[in-house]
Amino acid sequence: MFRLDESEQDALYDLIQDLTGTCQQGSFKKDVLLSNVERRIVNLGLDSFAGYIALISDDDYEYQHFLSLITIHTTYWFRENPHFKKLEEEVLKRLLETAGILNLKIWTSACSTGQEAYSIAFVLETLSSLYPQLKYEIFASDIDAMSVQKAKEGKYPAQQFKSIPSHYQKWVQVRGDEFFVKDFIKGKIRFFQASLLEDLSGKFQQSLDFIFCRNVLIYFDVKSTLVAVSHFDRYLNSNGTLVLGHSENFDTSKTNFELDGNSCYKHKIRELQYTPRADEPMIKVFSHPQLIAIGASTGGPEALEVFLKNFPKPCPPIIVVQHINPDFCESFAKRLASIAGLECRDTRKKVPLTSDGLYIAWGDYHLNVVEENGLLFLQPSHEAHRNGHRPSVDVLFESISRVRVRAIGVLLTGMGRDGADGLLRMKQTRRCLTMAQNKESSVVFGMPKEAIEKGAAHIIGSNQYLSQLVKDYVLKKVGIVKAS
């Protein structure tokens, strides 16, 4: 039987590494790739490796066939299922925090014959049937054009059908000894041929929410891995998730990623130093706060969970305005109170503001802080929407600026400008301490950016940094603020 000699084998392995980025050091899978190529040379009736190289240089079809021979094809439905559970959890969180349409963009970067891309689509389509505001687009690529073509067809042998969980089987049709992915789902996936090592910025146009690159980097050397990860860094949005295989990792110290658990990675959070303008009003001394008010929109539920988790007690009343679908308000309020370890207070009627209480609108109404006989109350109102929202962060912050109270105002991630004017009003009282989340840690740097540009924030930093600072004030570990 035809065999490549040692020098030809070395030349083949060098070519494979150059074309695919997969490391050919050691022996892992090399015998499989070698056998694939040797078998192809025999089947073509060729008598030399040099003749085969000449053929793939001139014949595009044979070149694509060669790429298929040297690509590892290990894929199946719902591989490493915990990642699909995490995808579902992440999307549900975003649905909870989004009042309007949620548009998701996902890339499966080594799709092989399509099972991974369709598995993702089945999860999202099932969620979309429950939450019509969810829209999604999936990009799916592989270096092997033949695998990509099979993926586009969406046709698989019937024996694979049992690998699909029963509640997702409705998205395929069984015909004889095959089954087919339904056309409307195939229409939501853009399949294309590409290498992980090429620049694909023009393919996506907008930043991605998730990148799946599972069980690919294990074949790459360190240099090629860092090239691929640097591309992922550019393509993902600030709150995006990179999903690798459970047996994969990389040196995060050389990248802008950090491990987020379960072989998933997020962008690192970096602090932003702030130098105030010389003419802005300063707060000279700020002691234990009597009230904490927080505003957030897109990305807010997750940011608030981090901000309020295990909040120290006793603590002053905390009021939160989160732009959210009114149908989810009450359940969100109770869940957040449980995470914070605080008491969830009903805000549908006028209530006194008391310690260790968390106050969030339970529906479509504003929250106003009012003072009566030296006591503070929270009063709901159904006045017109402000900045397109009800409840509005501006309405809450402005009401606080009208009463004599030492308060901390915090503006977190969110789209638009709601809260910026109100935070400035609080700052101008010179008895309130104001904070805004920085760009690097925000999912959407809209609301905090507006506040920062207005000079409304004494302090700017990541969500985690601001959380710890507020907790330090509650614990009376901080007493004097210098914003320089």
Secondary structure, DSSP 8 states (H G I E B T S, - for coil): -----HHHHHHHHHHHHHHH-B--SSSTTHHHHHHHHHHHHHHTT---HHHHHHHHHH-HHHHHHHHHHTS-----TT-STHHHHHHHHHHHHHHHH-SS-EEEEEEES--TTSHHHHHHHHHHHHHHHH-TTEEEEEEEEES-HHHHHHHHHTEEEGGGGGGS-GGGGGGEEEETTEEEE-HHHHTTEEEEE--TTS--HHHHSS-EEEEEE-SSGGGB-HHHHHHHHHHHHHHEEEEEEEEE-TT----GGGSSEEE-STTEEEE----------TTS-------S-SEEEEEE-TTHHHHHHHHHTT--SS---EEEEE---GGGHHHHHHHHHHHHT-EEE--SS-EE--TTEEEE-SSS-EEEEEEETTEEEEEEE----BTTBSS-HHHHHHHHHTS---EEEEE-SBSSSTTHHHHHHHHHTSS-EEEEE-TTT-SSBSHHHHHHHTT--SEEE-HHHHHHHHHHHHTT--------
